[in-house]
Amino acid sequence: MFEILKSDLAGRIGVIHTNHGKIETPAYVPVIHPVKQTIPAKKIKEIGFDLVITNAYITRNNYGDEAIKKGIHNIINFDGAIMTDSGGYQVLEYGDVKVLPPEMAEFERKILTDFAIPLDKPTGYGLPWKKAESYVNHTLKVSKKTLEDSENNGQIWIGPIQGGEHFDLVAKSTKGLVDMGFQMLALGSPVEFMESYEYKLLAQMIVTAKKQIPHSIPLHLFGAGHPLTIPFAVALGCDTFDSASYMLYAKQERYITDDGTRNLSDISVFPCNCEVCSKYTPDELRQLEIHEKINEIALHNLYSIKNEVDKVKQTIHEGRLWEYVLKKARAHPKLFEMIDIFTENSNYFETSTPKFKEKAIFLYGKEDQYRPEVQSYHKTVRKFKSKKKTLIITKESNTKPAYLSHEYFSLKQKFKEMKNIQVCQYSPHLGLIPLEISDVFPASHHETSRLKFNPAEFPTFENTWNVFFKNNQFSEIYFDKTDEFLKYYIKMLPKDIKKISKRNLLFK
């Protein structure tokens, strides 16, 4: 069902096969109202969205048997793939709905939706643990019964993960749904997290769930549709994500940009060349009749979201999703808090980040020491063993790999017995770089900012340093006495190693 073509961090470019065509991930899934939709579904398909989501509960209440006769595709006039929410949002908003889960599941089967979701009981945000546990258990029970009663007609049933900020419950919910055999999962209740600016909690919830999910199962995220959150959702492992944000923002005259939203009244020049922004000036758009104005802003918002998804896809192709996420994180202080989740879970990201890439990676600040490719290189260095007793450590050269650098040739002229000397360059991010593996990615495939780094902020370097000297028995070390970063770590060496400091190792 799900074919993974390329990955970076936990983000995947892939293809989900459905009864109504292929869906390329990552994919934003616009919400279509089955009764009050003002932007035609055909227009949404024309913009480039091959999958939409609509509400089966509202459809049932308004169309009844007519929806079963016509099918959901004819009801909303969309010839691509359709996902249906069974009414969980209404349960979250109003506490209950007037339909039982088996009835809702039967309706979803009969209207021939491509992706169907059992009628769950969302935990939301802020529920006590005991109450949240009862909601999780209820959802697992309903989901199991729904899947057991489903027909093998090509429909994809999505298991709804609940638990909210109670991560043990999120893990339990996810594992239970995986064990039941759901082909796809969806993470519930993130809207309340985002409305409370609890982005870090949302990131933790996604990672907690993803650690329980096999790579072959795609993950959907409910209610995430802003360009600022999309890169994070994808990088953390969400393959599809839905939202009505394009229309909800438009009703408030909020214009989506790639770094936030702007009120239409505050815009002097449109930073966009979509069909809406090319047709109107801000003043002309402000003067439109209210309903036309809302629809035009909503159209722009759809283009803006589509553009962001495409940017994220491109960064995955280029292997630069880490860099893109860190750049986006600086758009808001609460978003920047999510960086902790990326730095604390580097092992999680290593499994799906290629160890070798075609392009050089960029290293800026202390956060980049936790980049998966960098962490992978540190592990390689920690396994490195040398039989030589003398070690020379110098700063990383501009020319890479190290054995082709001018600095190395200068050392060869200064030290006659180079074959008996172990040479290492170093980088604050990559740690020690033994000459013999200085051509291994990313040692010779990176660019680093030339800032004065604080050595105390690089615990990864310290860990590699300690392991390297534990694995290798050097009796003497040559280093540049003017190198403040290196001197910090030289102090950590055993006392029996002879430390020979020079003002400049490279020249006599």
C-alpha positions as MATLAB code, in Angstrom:
seq = 'MFEILKSDLAGRIGVIHTNHGKIETPAYVPVIHPVKQTIPAKKIKEIGFDLVITNAYITRNNYGDEAIKKGIHNIINFDGAIMTDSGGYQVLEYGDVKVLPPEMAEFERKILTDFAIPLDKPTGYGLPWKKAESYVNHTLKVSKKTLEDSENNGQIWIGPIQGGEHFDLVAKSTKGLVDMGFQMLALGSPVEFMESYEYKLLAQMIVTAKKQIPHSIPLHLFGAGHPLTIPFAVALGCDTFDSASYMLYAKQERYITDDGTRNLSDISVFPCNCEVCSKYTPDELRQLEIHEKINEIALHNLYSIKNEVDKVKQTIHEGRLWEYVLKKARAHPKLFEMIDIFTENSNYFETSTPKFKEKAIFLYGKEDQYRPEVQSYHKTVRKFKSKKKTLIITKESNTKPAYLSHEYFSLKQKFKEMKNIQVCQYSPHLGLIPLEISDVFPASHHETSRLKFNPAEFPTFENTWNVFFKNNQFSEIYFDKTDEFLKYYIKMLPKDIKKISKRNLLFK';
ca = [
       0.000    0.000    0.000;
       2.815    2.426    0.943;
       5.961    2.701   -1.156;
       8.849    4.772    0.271;
      10.986    6.429   -2.416;
      13.285    8.710   -0.418;
      13.767    9.791    3.182;
      15.551   12.375    5.291;
      15.258   12.650    9.076;
      11.916   10.835    9.608;
      10.335   12.522    6.566;
       9.478   10.311    3.613;
       8.686   10.922   -0.017;
       6.467    7.991   -0.855;
       3.378    6.777   -2.652;
       0.149    5.543   -1.086;
      -1.915    3.440   -3.490;
      -5.696    3.968   -3.231;
      -8.866    3.063   -5.140;
      -8.736    6.528   -6.722;
      -5.107    6.840   -7.709;
      -1.709    7.376   -6.149;
      -1.029    9.895   -3.367;
       2.508   11.234   -3.138;
       3.662   11.978    0.385;
       4.185   14.197    2.222;
       0.686   15.425    1.419;
      -1.481   18.189    2.830;
      -5.131   17.086    2.866;
      -7.570   20.025    2.573;
     -10.818   19.771    4.512;
     -13.930   19.841    2.311;
     -17.249   20.647    3.980;
     -19.850   18.270    2.483;
     -22.601   20.920    2.629;
     -21.155   24.429    2.920;
     -18.029   24.196    0.758;
     -17.545   27.473   -1.148;
     -14.343   26.619   -3.043;
     -15.220   23.808   -5.473;
     -13.443   20.511   -4.873;
     -12.525   20.511   -8.570;
     -10.572   23.729   -8.044;
      -8.730   22.176   -5.121;
      -7.782   19.235   -7.362;
      -6.637   21.673  -10.039;
      -4.270   23.377   -7.566;
      -2.590   20.026   -7.039;
      -4.242   18.274   -4.103;
      -5.024   14.639   -4.942;
      -6.438   13.761   -1.528;
      -9.063   15.638    0.498;
     -10.869   14.900    3.745;
     -14.546   15.412    4.457;
     -16.820   14.644    7.394;
     -18.816   11.420    7.125;
     -20.922   12.302   10.190;
     -22.122   15.590    8.678;
     -22.622   13.847    5.322;
     -24.797   11.196    6.958;
     -26.887   13.773    8.791;
     -27.500   15.864    5.658;
     -27.675   13.299    2.858;
     -28.526    9.993    4.514;
     -29.227    7.218    1.994;
     -28.612    9.581   -0.918;
     -24.908    9.570   -0.019;
     -24.901    5.768   -0.123;
     -26.577    5.743   -3.537;
     -24.310    8.407   -5.036;
     -21.077    7.691   -3.170;
     -18.972   10.293   -1.387;
     -17.077   11.220   -4.572;
     -20.264   12.418   -6.252;
     -21.533   14.121   -3.107;
     -18.528   16.451   -2.899;
     -17.761   16.292   -6.650;
     -14.146   15.137   -6.310;
     -12.608   12.465   -8.533;
      -9.436   11.941   -6.478;
      -8.945   10.036   -3.235;
     -11.124   10.958   -0.251;
     -10.564   10.486    3.467;
     -13.532   10.700    5.834;
     -13.553   11.713    9.464;
     -16.235    9.734   11.242;
     -17.249   12.427   13.732;
     -14.359   12.372   16.193;
     -13.982   16.137   15.871;
     -17.638   16.596   16.847;
     -17.072   14.302   19.849;
     -14.109   16.461   20.886;
     -16.087   19.695   20.423;
     -19.522   18.694   21.745;
     -18.905   15.622   23.889;
     -20.995   13.143   21.891;
     -22.699   12.372   18.580;
     -26.024   10.732   17.805;
     -24.672    7.627   16.127;
     -22.955    4.448   17.279;
     -19.476    3.459   16.024;
     -20.702    0.353   14.106;
     -23.351    2.439   12.301;
     -20.770    5.054   11.375;
     -18.319    2.424   10.128;
     -21.025    0.825    7.963;
     -21.893    4.210    6.476;
     -18.236    4.915    5.640;
     -17.966    1.535    3.917;
     -21.100    2.122    1.861;
     -20.186    5.613    0.636;
     -16.944    4.095   -0.721;
     -14.501    6.484    0.873;
     -10.849    5.685    0.143;
      -9.608    6.273    3.704;
     -12.000    5.575    6.568;
     -11.587    6.365   10.268;
     -13.460    4.588   13.095;
     -15.637    6.739   15.345;
     -13.120    7.323   18.119;
     -13.154    9.275   21.367;
     -10.437   11.941   21.153;
      -8.525   12.691   24.344;
      -7.748   16.274   23.419;
      -5.391   18.183   25.696;
      -5.632   18.613   29.459;
      -7.530   15.462   30.447;
      -6.496   13.715   33.681;
      -4.576   10.470   33.082;
      -7.409    8.178   34.248;
      -9.970    9.863   32.016;
      -7.562    9.841   29.073;
      -6.905    6.133   29.651;
     -10.631    5.365   29.454;
     -10.846    7.249   26.141;
      -7.852    5.333   24.773;
      -9.354    1.998   25.812;
     -12.711    2.927   24.273;
     -11.042    3.935   20.988;
      -9.003    0.702   20.874;
     -12.134   -1.371   21.463;
     -14.123    0.448   18.779;
     -11.210    0.342   16.312;
     -10.726   -3.399   16.760;
     -14.417   -4.102   16.123;
     -14.448   -1.770   13.088;
     -11.424   -3.449   11.495;
     -12.769   -6.931   12.142;
     -16.049   -6.045   10.400;
     -14.432   -4.261    7.423;
     -14.565   -5.699    3.922;
     -11.548   -6.204    1.668;
     -12.736   -3.690   -0.942;
      -9.617   -1.553   -1.264;
     -10.643    0.895    1.449;
      -7.844    1.856    3.839;
      -8.918    1.934    7.464;
      -6.945    4.365    9.606;
      -6.368    3.585   13.265;
      -6.796    6.722   15.447;
      -4.035    7.185   18.062;
      -5.126    8.880   21.284;
      -3.506    9.778   24.584;
      -2.766   13.482   24.291;
       0.106   14.659   26.475;
       0.176   11.317   28.325;
       2.945    9.717   26.295;
       2.631    6.283   27.924;
      -0.970    6.201   26.702;
       0.095    7.384   23.229;
       2.553    4.470   23.082;
      -0.080    2.014   24.310;
      -2.654    3.298   21.819;
      -0.208    3.120   18.906;
       1.054   -0.370   19.709;
      -2.496   -1.644   20.109;
      -3.527   -0.331   16.680;
      -0.385   -1.721   15.017;
      -1.025   -5.141   16.559;
      -4.599   -5.052   15.218;
      -3.247   -4.755   11.675;
      -4.235   -1.234   10.623;
      -2.607   -0.255    7.301;
      -2.371    3.405    8.308;
      -2.529    5.346   11.573;
      -3.564    8.883   12.494;
      -2.462   10.944   15.471;
      -5.367   12.688   17.130;
      -5.927   15.922   19.041;
      -2.983   18.115   17.948;
      -5.161   21.198   17.314;
      -5.471   21.980   21.013;
      -1.701   21.563   21.421;
      -1.054   24.064   18.637;
      -3.688   26.517   19.849;
      -1.874   26.481   23.217;
       1.499   26.872   21.450;
       2.600   23.543   22.958;
       4.634   22.641   19.883;
       7.261   20.772   21.884;
       4.597   18.539   23.438;
       3.196   17.880   19.973;
       6.657   16.894   18.731;
       7.093   14.532   21.690;
       3.704   12.989   20.982;
       4.605   12.368   17.326;
       7.982   10.794   18.168;
       6.411    8.635   20.891;
       3.895    7.280   18.387;
       6.390    6.872   15.547;
       8.709    4.732   17.675;
       5.925    2.145   17.840;
       5.113    2.175   14.104;
       6.822    0.005   11.451;
       8.307    1.989    8.541;
       5.801    0.445    6.137;
       2.816    2.105    7.847;
       2.097    5.778    6.960;
       1.081    8.242    9.677;
      -1.562   10.948    9.306;
      -1.691   14.013   11.578;
      -5.087   15.560   12.286;
      -5.432   19.346   12.208;
      -1.975   20.486   11.051;
      -2.081   22.876    8.129;
       0.135   25.896    8.683;
       3.386   26.347    6.715;
       5.261   26.838    9.994;
       4.229   23.454   11.393;
       4.339   21.422    8.160;
       8.164   21.042    7.977;
       8.268   19.844   11.589;
       5.387   17.411   11.116;
       7.107   15.917    8.058;
      10.576   15.815    9.638;
       9.149   14.051   12.694;
       7.550   11.385   10.510;
       4.025   12.464    9.502;
       3.212   11.473    5.922;
      -0.158   13.194    5.501;
      -1.853   15.964    7.496;
      -5.240   17.642    7.192;
      -6.614   21.026    8.135;
      -9.352   23.531    7.346;
      -6.885   26.326    8.141;
      -6.992   27.708    4.600;
     -10.663   28.619    5.072;
     -10.704   29.284    8.823;
      -7.910   31.837    8.454;
      -9.595   33.390    5.427;
     -12.763   34.015    7.430;
     -10.623   36.102    9.795;
      -8.971   37.798    6.777;
      -5.675   36.135    7.678;
      -3.263   35.701    4.793;
      -0.834   32.763    5.088;
       2.863   33.373    4.386;
       5.806   31.006    4.704;
       6.739   32.404    8.126;
       3.349   33.080    9.705;
       0.061   34.785    8.965;
      -0.679   38.435    8.240;
      -3.942   40.258    8.645;
      -5.060   41.544    5.253;
      -5.361   45.052    6.710;
      -1.613   45.072    7.467;
      -0.379   44.056    4.006;
       1.033   46.686    1.645;
       2.538   44.352   -0.962;
       1.724   40.689   -1.584;
       4.834   38.487   -1.111;
       3.391   35.914   -3.511;
       2.622   35.480   -7.215;
      -0.226   32.946   -7.059;
      -3.318   33.548   -9.205;
      -4.968   35.582   -6.435;
      -1.982   37.768   -5.598;
      -1.302   38.298   -9.298;
      -4.880   39.436   -9.908;
      -5.348   41.900   -7.045;
      -3.431   44.501   -5.123;
      -3.974   44.363   -1.336;
      -6.296   47.369   -1.586;
      -8.355   45.758   -4.355;
      -8.690   42.522   -2.363;
      -9.777   44.448    0.745;
     -12.571   46.135   -1.228;
     -14.200   42.915   -2.459;
     -17.587   41.782   -1.192;
     -17.075   39.769    2.005;
     -17.821   36.272    0.657;
     -15.751   36.782   -2.477;
     -12.916   38.197   -0.377;
     -12.949   35.171    1.949;
     -12.838   32.745   -0.974;
      -9.977   34.605   -2.647;
      -7.912   34.653    0.564;
      -8.694   30.958    1.066;
      -7.467   30.220   -2.465;
      -4.233   32.070   -1.783;
      -3.859   30.146    1.478;
      -4.175   26.854   -0.393;
      -1.456   27.919   -2.830;
       0.751   28.988    0.072;
       0.334   25.644    1.829;
       0.961   23.717   -1.402;
       4.126   25.760   -1.964;
       5.378   24.880    1.511;
       4.768   21.169    1.015;
       6.668   21.332   -2.274;
       9.577   23.105   -0.556;
       9.733   20.372    2.065;
       9.722   17.694   -0.642;
      12.608   19.429   -2.376;
      14.639   19.588    0.840;
      14.127   15.835    1.290;
      15.391   15.265   -2.251;
      18.431   17.447   -1.487;
      19.043   15.923    1.944;
      18.652   19.302    3.653;
      15.549   18.786    5.792;
      17.559   19.300    9.010;
      18.787   22.686    7.807;
      15.306   23.708    6.674;
      13.695   22.768    9.988;
      16.266   24.706   12.012;
      15.685   27.739    9.802;
      11.904   27.481   10.266;
      12.292   27.064   14.032;
      13.488   30.641   14.325;
      10.142   31.983   13.122;
       8.686   31.725   16.641;
      10.217   31.093   20.109;
       7.739   28.287   20.837;
       8.676   26.576   17.580;
      12.345   26.827   18.531;
      11.594   24.717   21.620;
      10.949   21.799   19.260;
      14.656   21.697   18.415;
      15.198   19.904   21.736;
      13.164   16.980   20.402;
      15.436   16.743   17.360;
      18.649   16.923   19.401;
      17.418   14.482   22.048;
      16.270   11.865   19.534;
      19.197   11.697   17.108;
      19.184    7.866   17.202;
      15.554    7.895   16.070;
      16.392   10.087   13.066;
      19.525    8.108   12.156;
      17.550    5.070   11.040;
      15.826    6.940    8.199;
      18.486    9.523    7.310;
      20.889    8.380    4.562;
      24.443    7.999    5.842;
      25.803    9.227    2.524;
      24.437   12.142    0.496;
      25.245   13.732   -2.837;
      25.482   17.257   -1.443;
      27.607   18.711    1.328;
      25.803   19.480    4.567;
      25.936   22.872    6.292;
      26.935   23.130    9.962;
      26.126   26.362   11.779;
      25.793   26.157   15.563;
      25.908   23.773   18.497;
      22.567   22.152   17.522;
      24.212   20.657   14.429;
      26.363   18.284   16.488;
      23.156   16.241   16.884;
      22.452   16.063   13.169;
      22.001   12.360   12.263;
      24.806   12.277    9.666;
      27.169   13.906   12.180;
      26.169   11.489   14.923;
      26.783    8.603   12.548;
      30.299    9.881   11.820;
      31.045   10.180   15.546;
      30.149    6.508   15.942;
      32.608    5.635   13.173;
      35.401    7.586   14.887;
      34.644    5.895   18.205;
      35.447    2.558   16.560;
      38.718    3.803   15.039;
      41.910    2.157   16.326;
      45.489    3.125   15.592;
      48.678    1.225   16.434;
      50.737    4.425   16.375;
      52.037    5.998   19.578;
      52.390    9.610   18.478;
      49.372   11.780   17.680;
      49.184   15.154   15.949;
      45.926   17.133   16.223;
      45.265   20.208   14.081;
      42.266   22.290   13.103;
      40.218   21.098   10.171;
      41.644   22.260    6.835;
      39.706   24.024    4.098;
      40.772   21.378    1.591;
      39.036   18.053    2.092;
      39.819   15.208    2.517;
      42.597   15.997    4.974;
      45.271   13.925    3.238;
      45.078   16.244    0.198;
      45.400   19.452    2.202;
      48.254   21.930    2.291;
      48.295   21.570    6.066;
      49.031   17.860    5.856;
      51.892   18.391    3.402;
      53.355   20.994    5.779;
      53.264   18.430    8.580;
      55.033   15.895    6.372;
      57.877   18.374    5.874;
      58.124   19.132    9.590;
      57.831   15.547   10.911;
      60.055   13.053    9.092;
      58.567    9.782   10.359;
      54.934   10.438    9.359;
      54.252    6.754    8.799;
      54.635    6.271   12.562;
      52.454    9.255   13.459;
      48.682    9.314   13.688;
      47.278   12.561   12.253;
      43.852   13.843   13.223;
      42.176   17.052   12.286;
      39.195   18.171   14.342;
      35.884   19.945   13.940;
      33.708   21.125   16.865;
      30.763   19.398   15.185;
      32.364   16.239   13.762;
      34.879   15.720   16.545;
      38.220   14.084   15.742;
      38.810   13.328   12.063;
      41.528   10.658   11.621;
      43.396   11.127    8.340;
      42.470    7.625    7.172;
      38.721    8.300    7.318;
      38.781   11.992    6.416;
      37.077   11.151    3.098;
      34.090    9.424    4.728;
      30.825   11.404    4.521;
      30.380   14.002    5.905;
      34.018   14.613    6.953;
      34.908   15.803    3.461;
      31.372   16.894    2.500;
      30.421   19.797    4.729;
      30.771   23.529    5.197;
      31.137   24.942    8.697;
      30.599   28.490    9.936;
      33.861   30.075   11.133;
      32.623   31.143   14.534;
      34.412   30.956   17.855;
      32.675   27.978   19.469;
      32.488   27.331   23.197;
      33.986   23.843   23.743;
      31.786   23.267   26.796;
      28.730   23.300   24.510;
      29.874   20.253   22.537;
      29.255   17.165   24.687;
      29.276   14.974   21.567;
      32.859   16.055   20.902;
      33.774   15.274   24.514;
      32.220   11.813   24.344;
      34.084   10.956   21.129;
      37.311   12.406   22.534;
      37.132   10.207   25.642;
      36.245    7.039   23.694;
      38.994    7.702   21.122;
      41.703    7.969   23.766;
      40.371    4.948   25.611;
      40.635    2.848   22.437;
      44.087    4.141   21.432;
      47.287    4.171   23.476;
      49.233    7.304   22.567;
      52.346    8.229   24.491;
      52.749   11.751   23.089;
      50.506   14.350   21.482;
      51.409   17.423   19.446;
      48.938   20.306   19.317;
      48.796   24.048   18.701;
      49.123   25.851   22.046;
      47.148   28.854   20.690;
      44.059   26.760   19.960;
      41.683   27.577   22.843;
      39.038   25.056   21.796;
      41.536   22.190   21.711;
      43.262   23.220   24.975;
      39.935   22.699   26.778;
      40.015   19.008   25.862;
      43.774   18.505   26.213;
      43.268   19.110   29.938;
      41.068   15.996   30.081;
      43.812   13.639   28.860;
      45.548   11.168   31.168;
      48.657   12.530   32.886;
      50.929    9.815   31.469;
      50.512   11.169   27.914;
      53.282   13.593   27.004;
      51.637   16.779   25.740;
      53.822   18.768   23.373;
      52.374   22.190   22.627;
      53.643   24.294   19.733;
      52.797   27.838   18.791;
      52.152   26.649   15.248;
      52.412   23.001   14.288;
      52.400   23.622   10.565;
      55.547   25.717   10.255;
      59.052   25.529   11.705;
];
